[in-house]
Amino acid sequence: MTKTPTALWSPQSAEKFLRAALTACACWYLAVFCVIAAMRLPFPGAVEWYESGMYYMMLRVLGGQALYGSPSIEYVPTIYPPLYIYVSAALARITGPGFFTLRMVSILSTLGSMALICAIVCRETRSRSAGLWAAGFFAATYHASATYFDIGRIDPLFLVLFLGSLYTLRFTPGIRGCLLAGTLLAASALTKQTALVLFVPLCLWAWIFRPRIQALCFTGTTAALAGLTSLLLNAACNGWYFYYVFELPSQHAVLWNRAGSFWLQQILPPLGLAVCMTAAYFFLAPFKTNRGPVLLYALTVMAMLAASCMHWMKLGGFKNVIIPAHAALAIGAGLALGAAGKSRLRLLVLGAALVQFSLLWYNPLARVPVPGSADVVRRSVAAVRAVDGDVFAPANGYLAVMAGKKHSAHIGFINDILWGRPGPVRDRLIMEIESAIRGQRFAAILLDRPFGVFQRDIEAHYVLRPQYAAAPECWPLIKYWYIPADGQP
């Protein structure tokens, strides 16, 4: 007997199609990330301006120099803890110093986060498919988070260490699991301060659902390792560590009006369905028999979303701070897909997941370096090397270093100090930069954007190099090439 047309569109066949489509989408996004990351990995220059500062900090560690100290026109450290830099420097002793090393740490960290998201969902739902889909969701947010997954920054390492702590606390029993979870969380906090916010839900959950001695081990290990390490770092640099990592960030303004843009622009348009699926999980999950895990993920997801929103509202916040929110929604959506496996709503949830994948579509070719861009970096280095005298390149200080000249403090790190409250540290740095510009200390000033409060002095004492303005072969690495107005450095 032949099948009727209606049999072809039975709920079973529709579910089979949706599952196959979700698996294909997840594999696509995972593979695309790996290919793009591999293509960007060997690029000789910075693919994002923050990489320049991370590159020089890695060189300082390899050269035995202190990371934190009095800011100067040649060097200002980042406002983040140093673990990412130390890990990169350790790897650089094998691979050699370069952007390759910085990105390798980030790529491995991102792959580790994808694996942990998959493992968390797999173990909670007993569904390998749901775990794969959750990892695919996270990979699909690569474009939505401005491709920070494989950039030489702290965010991927911070996230994988936090997810490792979450996974260990949930699935590794006994005191051993709590000690390991606390160690991983402390390492995450020594990579980025955001982990201190995310410590709260894990600590609360541990004290509710773990024996007291185990909760004490987790809390104590985290506090002792993060606290003692911070004290030692602060003592080693005469108090500068606390200034950069805690005091300075606390001085940055909170732009409360950006809270709306976080939800209405960064979360709901690209990931609105994932938000709905995450919320649905807490209704689909059997709370009475699964109270501990449900509460853990409810607290953690809310904390990760809140942490991302909080950093987005800080002055200078950009899309890298949304990565924890993306990871939280990937876990929540994956848990919902697993919990809906035997629910009457499973077709609705599977369909929503497929639409969510489609909403995260992006053109992979737009994310890889264009042909000839590596040559632009080499020509830029050669052009800087040919300058007779020192140069000031606050956006791309690595060009000066590669050209054998002095490093320039990074414009982003300088802004961190300028955004703080007035004080002797801030005033000295401003006076040093203004004095150098007004005294025409540099044979060239190289910018990729106007330099804030110093731009007026630059335009008063320097002029754009005519031949460069006519043929900007090094743009966008160097968009504005200034020389002293009188032709003498």
PEFEN-V687363 format. One record per residue. SS is DSSP state (H for helix, E for strand, L for the rest). NEAR is the number of other ideal C-beta (glycine too) atoms within 12 Angstrom. D_LAST is the distance of its C-alpha to the last C-alpha in whole Angstrom. Layout:
# PEFEN-V687363
ss->{SS:SS}
near->{NEAR:NEAR}
d_last->{D_LAST:D_LAST}
This chain:
# PEFEN-V687363
ss->{L:L:L:L:H:H:H:H:L:L:H:H:H:H:H:H:H:H:H:H:H:H:H:H:H:H:H:H:H:H:H:H:H:H:H:H:H:H:H:H:H:L:L:L:L:L:L:L:L:H:H:H:H:H:H:H:H:H:H:H:H:H:L:L:L:L:L:L:L:L:L:L:L:L:L:L:L:L:L:L:L:L:H:H:H:H:H:H:H:H:H:H:H:H:H:L:L:L:H:H:H:H:H:H:H:H:H:H:H:H:H:H:H:H:H:H:H:H:H:H:H:H:H:H:H:L:L:H:H:H:H:H:H:H:H:H:H:H:H:H:L:L:L:L:L:L:L:H:H:H:L:L:L:L:H:H:H:H:H:H:H:H:H:H:H:H:H:H:H:H:H:L:L:H:H:H:H:H:H:H:H:H:H:H:H:H:H:H:H:L:L:L:L:H:H:H:H:H:H:H:H:H:H:H:H:H:H:H:H:L:L:H:H:H:H:H:H:H:H:H:H:H:H:H:H:H:H:H:H:H:H:H:H:H:H:H:L:L:L:H:H:H:H:H:H:H:H:H:H:H:H:L:L:E:L:L:L:H:H:H:H:H:H:H:H:H:H:H:H:H:H:H:H:H:H:H:H:H:H:H:H:H:H:H:L:L:L:L:L:L:H:H:H:H:H:H:H:H:H:H:H:H:H:H:H:H:H:H:H:H:H:H:H:E:L:L:L:L:H:H:H:H:H:H:H:H:H:H:H:H:H:H:H:H:H:H:H:H:H:H:H:H:L:L:L:H:H:H:H:H:H:H:H:H:H:H:H:H:H:L:L:L:L:H:H:H:H:L:L:L:L:L:H:H:H:H:H:H:H:H:H:H:H:H:H:L:L:L:L:L:E:E:L:L:L:L:H:H:H:H:H:H:L:L:L:L:L:L:L:L:H:H:H:H:H:H:H:H:L:L:L:L:L:H:H:H:H:H:H:H:H:H:H:H:H:H:H:H:L:L:L:L:L:E:E:E:E:L:L:L:L:H:H:H:H:H:H:H:H:H:H:E:E:E:L:H:H:H:H:H:L:L:L:L:L:L:L:L:L:E:E:E:E:E:L:L:L:L:L}
near->{4:6:10:9:9:10:13:14:15:15:19:14:17:21:28:19:20:29:30:18:25:39:28:21:32:40:22:26:37:34:21:31:39:25:21:32:37:22:25:37:28:24:33:27:39:40:41:36:32:38:41:41:44:46:42:44:47:40:30:30:30:25:17:9:20:22:37:36:23:24:35:24:36:33:33:41:38:42:41:39:39:39:37:42:40:27:34:42:32:20:29:30:15:16:22:18:30:32:43:31:33:47:43:33:43:45:37:26:43:41:29:29:45:43:25:35:48:37:29:41:44:27:26:35:36:15:29:22:34:42:35:35:51:53:44:40:49:49:43:43:46:45:27:34:42:26:37:39:48:44:42:48:46:45:45:45:48:47:50:41:44:50:45:36:45:48:34:35:48:36:23:26:17:18:23:17:28:37:30:30:43:41:30:40:46:36:35:44:40:37:41:41:34:41:42:31:30:43:37:24:34:44:36:23:33:40:22:18:26:29:17:16:16:30:27:21:30:42:31:26:36:40:23:22:32:34:23:17:27:29:19:17:30:25:15:18:23:14:20:28:30:25:31:36:35:26:24:36:30:20:24:24:18:20:20:15:13:26:23:16:20:31:23:16:18:35:34:22:18:33:39:23:33:45:31:27:42:44:25:27:39:26:20:30:30:18:17:8:9:22:17:23:31:29:23:35:45:29:32:42:38:28:32:41:39:27:38:41:32:29:38:36:27:29:25:30:27:27:32:38:37:41:46:47:44:47:51:45:46:53:51:47:52:48:48:45:53:40:34:34:28:16:22:12:24:31:25:24:40:37:26:32:47:34:25:42:39:20:24:35:21:25:11:24:14:14:28:24:26:16:10:12:24:22:19:27:32:22:27:39:30:18:32:39:21:19:32:16:22:28:44:48:47:46:39:48:45:40:43:39:34:32:31:16:28:26:35:40:38:40:35:37:39:38:33:34:42:32:26:31:17:14:17:15:28:27:17:19:33:28:20:27:37:24:19:32:32:22:21:27:27:37:30:39:47:45:38:30:22:19:33:22:20:34:22:15:27:34:19:16:27:36:21:23:27:13:13:29:18:11:13:23:22:34:23:23:40:39:25:32:38:37:30:30:20:11:14:15:24}
d_last->{92:88:86:85:82:82:82:79:77:79:77:77:75:73:71:71:69:67:66:66:63:61:61:60:57:56:56:54:51:51:51:48:46:46:46:42:41:42:40:37:37:35:33:29:27:28:30:30:26:28:29:25:26:29:28:25:28:30:28:28:32:32:30:32:29:30:30:30:28:26:24:20:17:17:21:24:27:30:32:35:37:36:39:38:35:37:39:37:35:39:39:36:38:40:38:35:32:31:31:35:36:35:36:39:40:40:42:45:45:45:48:50:49:51:54:54:55:57:59:59:61:63:65:65:67:68:67:65:64:63:60:59:59:57:54:54:53:50:49:50:47:44:43:44:42:39:39:38:41:39:35:34:35:37:40:42:42:43:46:47:48:49:52:53:54:56:57:58:60:62:63:63:66:66:64:62:61:60:58:56:56:54:52:51:50:48:46:45:44:42:40:40:42:44:46:47:49:50:52:54:56:57:58:60:62:62:64:66:67:67:69:67:66:65:63:62:61:58:57:57:55:52:52:52:50:47:47:47:45:42:43:43:39:39:40:38:34:36:36:33:35:37:35:33:36:38:37:34:36:39:36:35:37:40:41:44:44:43:46:48:45:46:49:50:47:46:49:52:51:50:52:55:58:57:57:60:61:60:62:65:65:66:69:70:69:73:71:75:75:71:70:67:65:65:64:61:60:60:58:56:55:55:52:50:50:50:47:45:46:44:41:41:41:38:35:33:36:36:39:39:41:43:44:47:49:49:50:53:54:54:56:58:59:60:62:64:65:66:68:69:71:74:74:75:72:70:70:68:66:65:65:62:61:60:59:57:55:55:53:50:50:47:46:44:43:40:39:38:35:35:35:32:30:30:28:26:25:24:22:20:20:19:17:14:15:14:10:9:7:9:10:12:15:18:20:20:19:21:19:16:19:21:18:18:15:15:17:17:19:21:22:25:26:23:26:28:27:26:30:32:33:31:31:29:27:26:25:23:21:20:19:17:15:15:13:11:10:11:9:5:6:6:4:8:11:14:17:21:22:21:19:22:22:18:18:18:15:13:15:14:10:10:12:14:13:16:18:17:19:22:23:22:23:22:23:24:22:19:20:17:14:11:8:6:9:8:7:4:0}
